[in-house]
Amino acid sequence: MTDESAAPDRPPRKRDSAATKLAILDAAREVFSRSGYDAAGLREIAGLAGVDPRLIGRYFGSKELLFTQVVADAYGNHLMMTPEANAETARTLLTDPTQAHRDGMLLTIRSAPSERAAEIMRASLERNFQQALADELEGPHAVSRAALLVAICTGVQFMRNVLQNSALVDGDPEVLAKLLRTALDAVAAVPSDPDAAE
């Protein structure tokens, strides 16, 4: 007779450092997305990854550093909102949300109540996604405009993929994509108002 309660969630992995690190990251993304930063436990993550919990410390150092890497990966898979890309970005947001986008949104929502997790997510978003977008935008206030573009798309993702807003889920995706593109273009385009350059 075996003690099934002692068995890990997944079979133990073969020795392969790259595969082990990837398994830990995948499990961590799932657990952080489901439970948030504060409630996530390293033993739960290790069990889901099929590894000894001590390997998390060996490969990532701490829960905070593991979370930092998960956030960097989640926020690294982003869409650009430049005038040249907005048609495709709008269509993708409204017709083809990926699991990575869903996980990134849930990770953000469920971890935001933690002050430290919010700091990590904000720093990653501003340093990577927001700055990369600002670098592509022409005209004044590029960083502010990039932040607004990120906020618009984040709101659409939240309303559609998390709250399942019926108008965004059931509406004509082509119509919605055109409307969203108009909104994105309005912020992404070089401001025509002379006062905007002040």
URZI-V58427 format. One record per residue. SS is DSSP state (H for helix, E for strand, L for the rest). Layout:
ss->SS
ss->SS
//
This chain:
ss->L
ss->L
ss->L
ss->H
ss->H
ss->H
ss->L
ss->L
ss->L
ss->L
ss->L
ss->L
ss->L
ss->L
ss->L
ss->L
ss->H
ss->H
ss->H
ss->H
ss->H
ss->H
ss->H
ss->H
ss->H
ss->H
ss->H
ss->H
ss->H
ss->H
ss->H
ss->H
ss->H
ss->H
ss->H
ss->H
ss->H
ss->H
ss->H
ss->L
ss->L
ss->H
ss->H
ss->H
ss->H
ss->H
ss->H
ss->H
ss->H
ss->L
ss->L
ss->L
ss->L
ss->H
ss->H
ss->H
ss->H
ss->H
ss->H
ss->H
ss->L
ss->L
ss->H
ss->H
ss->H
ss->H
ss->H
ss->H
ss->H
ss->H
ss->H
ss->H
ss->H
ss->H
ss->H
ss->H
ss->L
ss->L
ss->L
ss->L
ss->L
ss->L
ss->L
ss->L
ss->L
ss->H
ss->H
ss->H
ss->H
ss->H
ss->H
ss->H
ss->H
ss->H
ss->H
ss->L
ss->L
ss->L
ss->H
ss->H
ss->H
ss->H
ss->H
ss->H
ss->H
ss->H
ss->H
ss->H
ss->H
ss->H
ss->H
ss->L
ss->L
ss->L
ss->H
ss->H
ss->H
ss->H
ss->H
ss->H
ss->H
ss->H
ss->H
ss->H
ss->H
ss->H
ss->H
ss->H
ss->H
ss->H
ss->H
ss->H
ss->H
ss->H
ss->H
ss->H
ss->L
ss->L
ss->L
ss->L
ss->L
ss->H
ss->H
ss->H
ss->H
ss->H
ss->H
ss->H
ss->H
ss->H
ss->H
ss->H
ss->H
ss->H
ss->H
ss->H
ss->H
ss->H
ss->H
ss->H
ss->H
ss->H
ss->L
ss->L
ss->L
ss->H
ss->H
ss->H
ss->H
ss->H
ss->L
ss->L
ss->H
ss->H
ss->H
ss->H
ss->H
ss->H
ss->H
ss->H
ss->H
ss->H
ss->H
ss->H
ss->H
ss->H
ss->H
ss->H
ss->L
ss->L
ss->L
ss->L
ss->L
ss->H
ss->H
ss->H
ss->H
ss->L
//
